[in-house]
């Protein structure tokens, strides 16, 4: 794992609630379908990377469709956990953390890619 990275870079994780974004009332695992564009735009405007397990491509307002419609060469990527069920495994979590760190440290090479699967 990337040891010592906190000595020279800062990564802050925030929730939708902390930044005032809407969350789905009937399913706390995802945002409301129409809110994906709001979340995407908020993240881009505030120079934030979205970390999600959402890979749904259903509907014109899905996160995937939002990425396809709104992504530019200057857009920050969406980081998608490849297998949320494996997060209980220490080795998997460490690989995910390392991938997140590598992306943040070298963010200019990830601009405009749309989505990055972690690990």
N, C-alpha and C positions, 0 to 999 in steps of 0.2 A: 504494500500500500504506500501511497505518497506520504511519507513521514515528514513532519515539520511544515506542511503547507500552511497551517494557520499562522506561522511566523511571518509570512509575507503576503497573504491574501485573506480576504474576509468573505465568508459565505453566510448569508442570513436567510433562514427559512421563515416564511410567513404563511398564515392560513388565509382563506377567503375572508373569514370573519374579521381578522385583524386589519385587513385593508378595505373592508366594507363592500366586498363582492357577494352576490347572492349565491346561496347553496340550495340544492333541491330539498324540499321539505319531506318528501316521501322516500327518498333514497339518499342518505347522507354520503354515499360514495361518489356522487357526481353532481355537477352543476345542472341547472335547468337547461334544456336544449337551446333555447334562444339566448342564453347567457354566455355561450361559448365565445361568440364574437366580442362580447363585452370583456370577458376575461382575457382573450387574446390581445385585444387593443390596449387594455389596461397594462398588461405585462410589457408590451412593446413600448408604450409611451413612458413607462417607468423603468425601463431597462432591466426587466425581470425575466428570468427563465422559468417557464412552467414545468413543474415536475408532476407527472401524473401516471396512472396505470390505465388511463382511458385510451383505447385504440379503436373505438367505435367509428364506423364509416357510414352509419345509417343516417340518412336525412341530409337535407341541404344546409342545416345549421349544426351539424356534428362538428366536433373539434377537427377532425380530418378535413372536412370540406372547408372549414374556416382557414386552416393552414393552406390548403390549395388555392383558395380565393385571395388570401391577403398576404401571403408570404412574398417578401422581396429579398434582394441580395443583402439588404441592411437589417433583415429581421433576425431576432434571436431565436434559437431553436426551442422546440418543445422536447423535453427529456421524458421519455416514456419507459417506465419499468417493464422489462420484458416478461417477467414472471413474478407477480406479486405474491403468489403462494409460496415462493422460496425465500421470502424475506426473513423467515425464522432461522435460516441457515447462516451462521456467522460468516463463512467464506463467501457466500453470495452477497451478503450485505457489504462486505469489505470490497468486493469487486465493483459493486454499484457505487460505493463511495469514491473509489479510485477513479472511475469513469466520470463521475460528476466533477470531481476536482480537476481532472485533466481537461475537461471541456471548458470549465470556467477559466482556468489558467491560460488556455490557448483559444479563447472565445472567437477571435477574429477568423480562425479557420473553420468555424462552425456557423458563421453568419449565413443566412439564406438557405440552409440545408433543409429547413422545415422541421423534421423530426429526427431525433437520435434515440435509438433503443439502448437501454442500460441493462446489464453491463455490456 
